[in-house]
Amino acid sequence: MAQTDAHPLDPRTISPEGAEEPPLTIDITDGVAFVRLNRPTRMNALTSPMRRGLIDAFTTLPREARAIVYTGVGRAFCAGQDLTDRSGAAREASNTGTAADVDLERSLSEEYEPMIKLITECPVPTVAAVNGVAAGAGANLALAADIVIAAQSASFIQAFARIGLLPDAGGTFWLPRLVGHARAMGLSLLAEPLDAPRAADWGLIWEVVPDDALEAHVIALARRLATGPTVAYKLAKEALRASAANGLEQQLALEAKLQGQAGKTRDFAEGVLAFLEKRPPRFEGR
Ligand code: T3D
């Protein structure tokens, strides 16, 4: 993705990793916020400052942008949890013949869970541009986006079982819903890479594009979303999220309630007028 000036939210202000190589960069262009995971030598593996940076970004950016794209710098999208952060505990456990003394429940509930929830419930459309391998929590970070677009050479790996864990960061929620029980089981237990074309065939992601077309394609799509009916998008997201837990009756009632809100937006009036006047709509996002 083309770099522009750093956004004031750039997490180098909150990161202890230094100003030269911020682990996350943010900029906003034409109403689209671009969030880039920026630890290419570590395959953009997630550290605590990155997770906190993502939490900050997805808290504040929806007030400043009408679409958010996130992607990785370098050849990977994200390799999940930075395992060097767990190396001390793993070595100690190996030396003493005990289990690793690391509180993964806390790590998940304090950082991964709010991060995934904020992205999933983000009021503006989110796009994951999966530029390379997405492994472990990195794969499920991608799946948290509304629209996942992958480069042809990208792959998705529920790598957790390789290190003695179960899928987290929303994996056990999204996988069965997106690809069904049998494929969710296979991906989780075998932890094998799923290449991007097959991920699209299986319905895990929206689409695959040639590697050299990813950037332009994602920018065009995100700009389209950023000029769309932002309130209607937010309400559609809310309704689709709720459908997993609702019966038809509840869902019809929710659609009626939310459509009532959509009908009161300026964008609805503009959409109808534009149709009647045979011209493209000019949505303001309100
Ligand atoms: O801990 C908690 O809080 C619980 C939450 C857990 C969530 C999780 O995400 S658990 C799963 C963690 N992730 C993984 O297990 C994936 C580990 N990485 C890999 O399997 C492979 O690296 C990849 C399949 C992603 C890519 O393979 P490849 O062959 O293209 O690259 P590589 O040579 O393995 O990696 C390149 C470098 O990135 C390498 O460093 P080096 O040797 O050049 O200095 C490698 O160590 C580093 N790297 C890759 N992934 C991670 C990583 N460093 C730290 N943490 C990583 N996750």
Boltz pocket constraint, residues with backbone or C-beta under 6 A from the ligand:
constraints:
  - pocket:
      binder: B
      contacts: [[A, 40], [A, 41], [A, 42], [A, 43], [A, 45], [A, 46], [A, 78], [A, 79], [A, 80], [A, 81], [A, 82], [A, 83], [A, 84], [A, 86], [A, 103], [A, 104], [A, 107], [A, 108], [A, 133], [A, 135], [A, 136], [A, 137], [A, 138], [A, 157], [A, 159], [A, 160], [A, 162], [A, 163], [A, 165], [A, 168]]
      max_distance: 6.0
